[in-house]
């Protein structure tokens, strides 16, 4: 079993509580032994560690919170691997899981409630509208009513990749804002799909005459010519496959790649290890399916 996921059968609750409390002991050897035990017991340790996370001793509090975070990340890695092994990758579930890496107490229901509300708000605006009008309405809803736009100033901040933060800040990178358009659009019954251009991510609204949208730039409607000119100006040239629709799996892989890039200089080794683990888990799924 992967060392990230190895976990011992936990003892009774009293033993776990005792080990957590001994993290407050001044002896570093005792601290180290207890930390190793709590990590080995994994998820079963969380309650006892959370109960001590506000203890009065500042040094012990910092130590306990560090162990708590490491256990949370270990639990998260197990959950992410289980997610990848279930079968078809679901973008929404994957993005919520990624957000919980940074904020373990985040509730999926909170994010889903917001997306559901926006979907209910959007749907009546689209009745009897053609493809072009639907695209315009969608763009106006997200840009003017909700205030979503691309974050050009702090493009590489990790918050531009985490779903909950993009929803809260109304700022993000092309794929994160496109993901929110897509998830809300699905709730409103729209035939939206991602288009993973090199160096940029946009959406396509399917119809008799499909429409391309650029959520990063306020949902601006694009032509193929606009996209080709952009690609050529960035040195990519043009290949027809650039306009292929992408799957949820491909979108989640791209988000993970962006997060890894955003953390390339981070000193947070635990978080970086978890991101690399998640990326490798997705790659393994892709390799298995290709066989």
Backbone torsions as a table, in degrees:
resi	resn	phi	psi	omega
1	UNK	NA	144.0	177.7
2	UNK	-55.4	138.4	-177.5
3	UNK	-62.4	-27.1	177.6
4	UNK	-63.4	-30.5	-171.0
5	UNK	-105.7	-6.3	-179.4
6	UNK	-59.6	134.4	-176.7
7	UNK	-150.5	134.4	178.3
8	UNK	-86.0	158.1	171.7
9	UNK	-65.9	126.2	-175.1
10	UNK	-73.8	146.8	175.3
11	UNK	-78.5	-165.6	-180.0
12	UNK	-71.9	165.9	-174.1
13	UNK	-62.3	-35.7	-179.4
14	UNK	-62.6	-39.4	179.1
15	UNK	-66.6	-41.4	178.7
16	UNK	-63.9	-44.4	178.9
17	UNK	-61.3	-40.5	-179.6
18	UNK	-63.7	-42.1	178.9
19	UNK	-64.5	-40.6	178.8
20	UNK	-64.4	-42.6	-179.5
21	UNK	-65.8	-30.8	-179.7
22	UNK	-74.2	-6.8	171.0
23	UNK	-65.9	-16.6	178.0
24	UNK	-86.3	-6.2	179.5
25	UNK	-66.6	140.2	-178.9
26	UNK	-71.4	-13.6	-177.6
27	UNK	-80.2	115.5	-178.4
28	UNK	-59.1	-32.7	179.6
29	UNK	-65.0	-42.9	177.5
30	UNK	-64.5	-43.1	177.5
31	UNK	-55.9	-46.9	-176.7
32	UNK	-64.1	-43.4	179.7
33	UNK	-62.1	-44.4	-178.6
34	UNK	-67.5	-38.7	177.4
35	UNK	-60.8	-44.9	179.7
36	UNK	-62.0	-41.0	179.3
37	UNK	-64.3	-46.0	-177.7
38	UNK	-63.9	-38.6	176.5
39	UNK	-66.3	-39.3	179.7
40	UNK	-65.4	-31.3	-179.3
41	UNK	-83.8	-14.4	171.6
42	UNK	61.4	-129.5	-172.1
43	UNK	-55.9	-32.0	-179.2
44	UNK	-63.5	-19.6	-178.3
45	UNK	-83.3	-16.9	-169.8
46	UNK	-58.5	-48.1	-176.6
47	UNK	-58.6	-45.0	-179.1
48	UNK	-66.4	-39.3	178.7
49	UNK	-69.2	-41.1	179.0
50	UNK	-62.3	-35.7	-179.3
51	UNK	-66.7	-22.9	-177.6
52	UNK	-105.0	1.0	-172.8
53	UNK	-66.8	-14.1	178.7
54	UNK	-114.5	26.6	-178.9
55	UNK	-62.8	157.9	-170.3
56	UNK	-73.3	-28.7	-178.1
57	UNK	-76.1	115.3	-175.4
58	UNK	-61.7	-37.1	179.2
59	UNK	-68.3	-44.4	178.7
60	UNK	-66.0	-38.2	179.3
61	UNK	-61.2	-44.7	178.6
62	UNK	-63.0	-40.6	-179.8
63	UNK	-64.3	-45.5	-179.0
64	UNK	-63.8	-42.1	180.0
65	UNK	-66.1	-34.5	177.1
66	UNK	-64.7	-45.0	178.5
67	UNK	-65.3	-41.5	178.4
68	UNK	-58.3	-44.2	-179.8
69	UNK	-64.8	-40.7	179.7
70	UNK	-65.0	-38.9	177.3
71	UNK	-66.2	-43.4	178.9
72	UNK	-58.9	-40.5	179.8
73	UNK	-69.5	-35.3	176.6
74	UNK	-64.0	-43.9	177.1
75	UNK	-62.7	-41.2	-179.3
76	UNK	-61.9	-41.8	179.9
77	UNK	-61.9	-40.2	177.2
78	UNK	-62.5	-44.4	-179.1
79	UNK	-64.8	-37.7	-179.5
80	UNK	-68.5	-39.8	178.0
81	UNK	-64.3	-40.8	177.0
82	UNK	-61.9	-38.3	177.7
83	UNK	-61.4	-44.3	-178.8
84	UNK	-70.4	-25.4	-176.3
85	UNK	-87.0	-5.7	-175.9
86	UNK	-71.5	-28.0	-176.3
87	UNK	137.5	-127.5	-178.4
88	UNK	-61.7	135.9	-180.0
89	UNK	-80.8	128.0	178.0
90	UNK	-102.8	122.2	-175.5
91	UNK	-59.4	-46.8	-176.6
92	UNK	-62.1	-48.1	179.4
93	UNK	-61.3	-41.4	-179.7
94	UNK	-65.3	-42.0	-180.0
95	UNK	-67.2	-36.9	177.1
96	UNK	-66.9	-39.9	176.2
97	UNK	-60.4	-43.6	178.9
98	UNK	-62.2	-39.8	178.7
99	UNK	-63.8	-34.2	-179.3
100	UNK	-73.9	-14.1	173.8
101	UNK	-63.5	-43.0	179.9
102	UNK	-81.5	-29.6	-177.6
103	UNK	-134.7	85.3	-173.7
104	UNK	-58.0	-26.8	-177.8
105	UNK	-86.2	-0.9	178.7
106	UNK	-60.6	133.7	-179.8
107	UNK	-99.3	128.9	179.1
108	UNK	-57.7	-36.2	-177.0
109	UNK	-60.3	-32.5	-179.6
110	UNK	-65.7	-45.1	178.4
111	UNK	-66.3	-46.4	-177.5
112	UNK	-63.4	-35.3	178.1
113	UNK	-62.7	-40.9	178.2
114	UNK	-65.6	-46.4	179.7
115	UNK	-63.1	-39.8	178.1
116	UNK	-62.4	-42.6	-179.0
117	UNK	-63.7	-42.1	178.6
118	UNK	-66.7	-37.1	177.2
119	UNK	-62.9	-42.1	178.4
120	UNK	-66.4	-35.2	179.5
121	UNK	-70.3	-37.3	-176.3
122	UNK	-76.7	-40.8	-170.6
123	UNK	-51.3	-47.7	-178.4
124	UNK	-64.7	-21.9	-179.8
125	UNK	-72.3	-16.1	-171.6
126	UNK	-102.4	-0.7	-175.9
127	UNK	-61.8	128.6	176.1
128	UNK	65.4	11.9	-179.9
129	UNK	-86.5	141.9	174.5
130	UNK	-74.9	178.6	-174.8
131	UNK	-61.6	-47.0	-178.0
132	UNK	-63.8	-44.0	-180.0
133	UNK	-66.6	-38.5	178.0
134	UNK	-61.8	-43.2	179.6
135	UNK	-63.0	-42.4	179.1
136	UNK	-64.1	-43.3	179.3
137	UNK	-63.3	-42.5	179.0
138	UNK	-60.5	-46.2	180.0
139	UNK	-63.2	-44.7	-179.7
140	UNK	-64.0	-37.5	-179.8
141	UNK	-62.4	-48.6	-176.9
142	UNK	-75.2	-37.2	-175.9
143	UNK	-82.6	-51.0	-174.1
144	UNK	-85.0	-43.0	-177.0
145	UNK	-81.9	-42.2	-177.2
146	UNK	-98.5	-19.7	175.0
147	UNK	81.4	25.7	178.5
148	UNK	-79.4	134.5	172.0
149	UNK	-158.3	164.7	-177.5
150	UNK	-70.4	146.0	178.5
151	UNK	-96.6	94.2	-179.5
152	UNK	-82.8	-25.5	-174.9
153	UNK	-74.4	-43.9	-178.9
154	UNK	-124.1	55.1	-171.3
155	UNK	-53.3	-40.3	-171.3
156	UNK	-94.3	10.2	175.8
157	UNK	-68.3	137.9	-179.4
158	UNK	-57.4	-28.9	-179.6
159	UNK	-60.7	-20.5	177.7
160	UNK	-75.6	-5.9	-179.6
161	UNK	-110.4	-25.0	-176.7
162	UNK	-82.2	123.5	-172.3
163	UNK	-53.5	-46.6	-177.0
164	UNK	-63.4	-37.4	-179.4
165	UNK	-73.3	-35.7	176.7
166	UNK	-64.9	-40.7	177.1
167	UNK	-63.7	-43.8	-176.9
168	UNK	-70.2	-44.0	-174.7
169	UNK	-86.9	-17.9	-174.8
170	UNK	60.2	30.0	179.6
171	UNK	-135.1	151.4	178.7
172	UNK	-178.6	-175.6	175.0
173	UNK	-95.2	171.9	-174.2
174	UNK	-52.0	-46.4	-174.9
175	UNK	-72.5	-32.1	-178.8
176	UNK	-71.9	-41.9	177.3
177	UNK	-68.7	-39.3	176.7
178	UNK	-60.0	-37.6	179.9
179	UNK	-62.2	-39.0	179.8
180	UNK	-70.0	-43.1	172.9
181	UNK	-53.0	-46.8	-175.1
182	UNK	-65.1	-46.8	-177.1
183	UNK	-66.6	-38.6	177.1
184	UNK	-72.6	-40.7	178.7
185	UNK	-59.7	-38.4	177.4
186	UNK	-61.2	-38.6	179.1
187	UNK	-66.7	-28.5	179.2
188	UNK	-92.6	4.2	176.7
189	UNK	80.2	22.7	-177.8
190	UNK	-87.5	139.6	177.7
191	UNK	-83.0	66.1	179.7
192	UNK	-91.3	149.7	174.9
193	UNK	-148.6	150.8	179.3
194	UNK	-79.5	148.9	175.5
195	UNK	-129.7	111.2	-173.4
196	UNK	-92.1	72.9	176.6
197	UNK	-62.8	148.2	173.9
198	UNK	-59.5	127.2	176.9
199	UNK	78.1	-1.4	179.7
200	UNK	-160.6	153.4	179.6
201	UNK	-128.4	131.3	-179.6
202	UNK	-133.2	-178.3	178.9
203	UNK	-123.3	157.1	172.3
204	UNK	-124.5	130.8	173.1
205	UNK	-98.3	113.3	-177.0
206	UNK	-70.0	144.1	177.3
207	UNK	-177.2	-175.2	176.8
208	UNK	-55.9	-38.5	171.1
209	UNK	-128.4	96.7	-175.1
210	UNK	-61.3	152.9	-177.1
211	UNK	-123.2	136.4	176.3
212	UNK	-97.5	135.7	179.7
213	UNK	-125.5	148.9	179.3
214	UNK	-116.2	87.8	-177.3
215	UNK	-59.0	-31.0	-179.5
216	UNK	-62.9	-33.4	-179.8
217	UNK	-106.3	50.7	173.3
218	UNK	72.7	17.6	-180.0
219	UNK	79.2	21.5	-178.8
220	UNK	-56.1	136.4	177.5
221	UNK	-79.8	132.2	-176.6
222	UNK	-115.3	155.5	168.7
223	UNK	-103.7	164.8	175.2
224	UNK	-59.7	-36.1	179.5
225	UNK	-61.7	-42.4	177.4
226	UNK	-56.3	-45.9	-176.9
227	UNK	-66.4	-43.6	-179.1
228	UNK	-63.9	-42.0	178.5
229	UNK	-63.0	-39.3	178.2
230	UNK	-64.5	-45.4	179.9
231	UNK	-59.6	-44.3	-179.2
232	UNK	-67.0	-36.5	179.5
233	UNK	-68.3	-25.6	179.2
234	UNK	-91.2	0.6	176.2
235	UNK	85.8	13.9	-179.2
236	UNK	-89.0	-16.8	-173.3
237	UNK	70.9	-154.1	179.6
238	UNK	-143.5	135.2	169.9
239	UNK	-137.2	140.1	-176.1
240	UNK	-59.0	-31.9	-177.6
241	UNK	-64.6	-17.3	178.0
242	UNK	-60.8	-23.2	-178.2
243	UNK	-95.5	6.0	177.1
244	UNK	-64.3	146.7	174.4
245	UNK	-73.0	151.4	-178.8
246	UNK	-112.6	154.0	-178.9
247	UNK	-87.5	169.2	173.7
248	UNK	-58.7	-38.9	179.1
249	UNK	-59.5	-46.6	-178.6
250	UNK	-66.2	-37.7	179.1
251	UNK	-66.0	-44.0	-179.1
252	UNK	-65.3	-38.7	176.9
253	UNK	-60.9	-39.8	-179.5
254	UNK	-68.9	-39.1	176.7
255	UNK	-62.0	-43.7	178.5
256	UNK	-61.9	-40.1	177.2
257	UNK	-61.7	-40.5	177.9
258	UNK	-65.7	-39.2	178.4
259	UNK	-65.1	-41.8	177.0
260	UNK	-61.2	-40.1	178.4
261	UNK	-65.8	-41.4	-179.2
262	UNK	-64.6	-26.8	-178.0
263	UNK	-102.6	16.0	-173.0
264	UNK	-63.5	-25.7	179.1
265	UNK	-108.1	10.8	-176.8
266	UNK	-72.1	144.9	174.5
267	UNK	-92.2	1.0	-179.8
268	UNK	-82.7	84.9	-174.6
269	UNK	-65.3	-36.9	-179.9
270	UNK	-62.0	-44.5	-179.8
271	UNK	-66.6	-42.8	179.3
272	UNK	-62.6	-40.6	177.9
273	UNK	-62.4	-39.7	179.9
274	UNK	-66.6	-40.5	177.7
275	UNK	-64.3	-43.0	178.1
276	UNK	-63.4	-40.2	178.0
277	UNK	-60.7	-45.2	-179.5
278	UNK	-63.5	-42.0	179.9
279	UNK	-63.0	-42.4	179.1
280	UNK	-67.0	-35.5	177.5
281	UNK	-61.7	-42.4	178.0
282	UNK	-66.3	-41.7	178.6
283	UNK	-62.0	-38.1	179.0
284	UNK	-63.3	-40.0	177.4
285	UNK	-62.1	-45.0	179.8
286	UNK	-61.1	-43.2	179.7
287	UNK	-65.0	-41.6	179.1
288	UNK	-61.9	-39.9	-177.8
289	UNK	-72.7	-24.7	-178.9
290	UNK	-78.0	-15.4	-177.7
291	UNK	-76.6	NA	NA
